[in-house]
Amino acid sequence: MLVRRDTVTTRESVEEVLISGDSASFSSLRAEVIGCRKLVGGCWAVRSCQGCSELTKLCEEVEALAKVLNLARCPVPESFEVGFYSGRVSLGSSVDVVSLAKPLVELCGEYSISGYDISAILRVRKLLREIRGETSGEAVEEREVVEVSVGVRYGVERVSYGSSDYVLLAGVEKDVERVLENLLRLARNRARARGRARRLGITEIGKAEVILIREASPALFHEVSHLLQGDLGTSLLGRRVFEHEKIYVCDSPGDVAKPSVRFFDDEGVATRRRWLIEGGVVVDLHHTIKTAYEARSSPGSAHGLFHRPRPFHTSLVVGGGDWREEELVEETKKGFVVDGIAAAFLEEGVVRIVPQAAYRVEKGEVKEPVVIRAVKVPLTRPIRVLGLGRGEYLRFSYEDFAFTTEAAPPLKIEAYVEV
């Protein structure tokens, strides 16, 4: 039986500037959690504590906790090959949150003069993740990221809202002011579109051709990725989920251009690129040590240091096609463009995407903004892909157990429009 004990430390330091109207406030937070864990046949016993230093006592308690595990459900043998990571990695460089906030305050002031009510949050987050195995080396990751969220309120009699956000490794992006300006412009355009949006008639809803751009396309693949969690079983292996031979999806956790980059997962296993979907067909799943053994695959997708690890992606990448975004519109006689999302979730086998802004397309032209309550994409049958665009849009997601990114091209699909 595979047995391993380790100690874990996470340390988080957050500095945040909130800009609202003509006011700005600064706050900070610091937290540290330590823990002792024991892996027994793929099952974990974990004891953790915030703000304490009694590591020896925690390890004594975790040994007692490990004795109550149901070993019949912990089948991973010692012979199962697991490549634990050893090394130290530093991601991002130190930045000053107040210096970063200065151009954002100025930009928000300019937009406020033009009649928009602006709120923005700029956050610098420093993270330490450390796993020390008793019989193996240590895996240490230091990361510093910058998070920006912008909200725009527009109108008086008919009030509408728009938002945008971005996450980047600190110090990587040289022209941060350009990023901030693009976020504000995007949020403003979405608010204006929602303010002018027309309600659809009863004959315009139902099955439709829908073009997903910006965060909407990555959001669809994010929800599909939830179905590929190895702890949900292996029934999806070999199943076609996209009706398109050029849909290729992989998890690329080592992509240093993404702020979610990870060289080891939360079980301490070295990460690697994993192909999940090839030609629209599921070929592999996200795996922890336990689910990888049961599915005869490899681990490296675990998220969760202080609870049962869940398998999920880190940096999901969807291969692009040949279509320019303009061509996706030009080849649409009647349909819709969905720009960004207010929410996206998977419910009873259906992905529901709630748009931030949506537009009606007729005879190859974008005509006007419209109100769409949700775009529904059933997963009970393969998703019909009508066009796969070039390039990629990025989306950043904070799950309850993971920080992830998704990169996907603009996409035209057959879906259902709900008002």
C-alpha positions, 0 to 999 in steps of 0.5 A: 500500500502506498504510504506517505506523510508530509507537512504543509504550509500556506501563507497568503498576503493580500493588499487591496485598493478599492476605488469607488466614485471619488474615494479610494481605500486601502486594506491588507490581510495576512494568514497562515495555515499549517498542516500534517497529512498522511496518504494511505493507499490513495486516501488522505488523513489531514489535520490543519490549523490556522495561526498556530505552530504546533506541528508535532502535535498535528502529526500525532493527531493525523496518525490517530486519524489515519487509523480510522480510514476505511482501507478497503476504499484505499487500494493504491499499492506501493508499486504504483508509480507516482512522480513527486516534485522536488524543488523551489519555484518563484512566480511573478515579482514584487510590485507596489499596489499603490503605484499600480492603483494610481493610473487606475484611479485616474482612469476611473476619474476620467470615466466618472466625468463622462457620466459613468459610476465606476467601482474597481478593485486592484489586489496584489496577492502573495502566496506561499505553498510548501509541501515537505515529504518525510522521505522525499524533498520539499516542493515550494512555490512562491507566487505573486499575482495582480487581480483587477476587477472593474464594474460600471453603472450606467444610466439614470432612468434605465440603469445597466451594469457591465464588468470585466476582470483580469489576473496576471503574474505580478511584474510580467505585464509591462504595460499595466496601464493599457490592460486597465484601460482595456478593462474599463472600456470593455466594462463600459461597452457592456453596460451601454449595450445592456442599457440599449438592449431590446427584449426578444419576441417569442419567435426569436427564442429557442434553438439558435446559432450562438457565437461565444466570444471573450469569456463566454467561450472559455466558460463553456469549456470550463463547465465541460471540464467539470464532467472530466473530474476523475472522481466522478467515474470513467463513463465519459472516456471514449464518448464524443462531447463535441460534434467537431473533429478539430476540437482538441483540449488539454490541461497545460499546468506548466504554461508560464504565461498563465497566472495559474501555472503550477509545477506540482499539484496539491498532493505534491505530484509533478504536473504535466500536460494532459490531453483530455479531448481529441477530435471532440472525443474524451481521451483522458480525465483529471486525476488524483493519485487514487483516481489515476490508479483506478482509471489506469492513468497518471495523477497530477491534477489534485486541488486541495491541501487541507481537505480531500483533493479534487481532480480538476484542470489548472490551465485549460487550453482549447485549440483554435480553428481557421475562422476569423471572428468576423467570418463567424458573424458573416456566415450567420444568417440569423443568430446571436453573439454573446460577449462575456458572462455574468455567470456560468454553471452546470445544472442537470446536464445543461450548461447555462451561460448568463451573458453580460451583453448579447447582440442579434445577428441577421444576414451576416451583420451584428444588428443590435443589443438584446436581452438574453436571460441565458444560453443553454447548452445540453450535454446529453448529446454532443455539442454541435460546433458550427465554427471554430475561430482563431486565437484565444480568449482568457478567463480566470476562475476561482473555484471553491477549491482551485484557481484556474484559467481557460483559454479558448477561441471564439466559437459558434455553436447550436444552443438554446436561447432563453429570455 
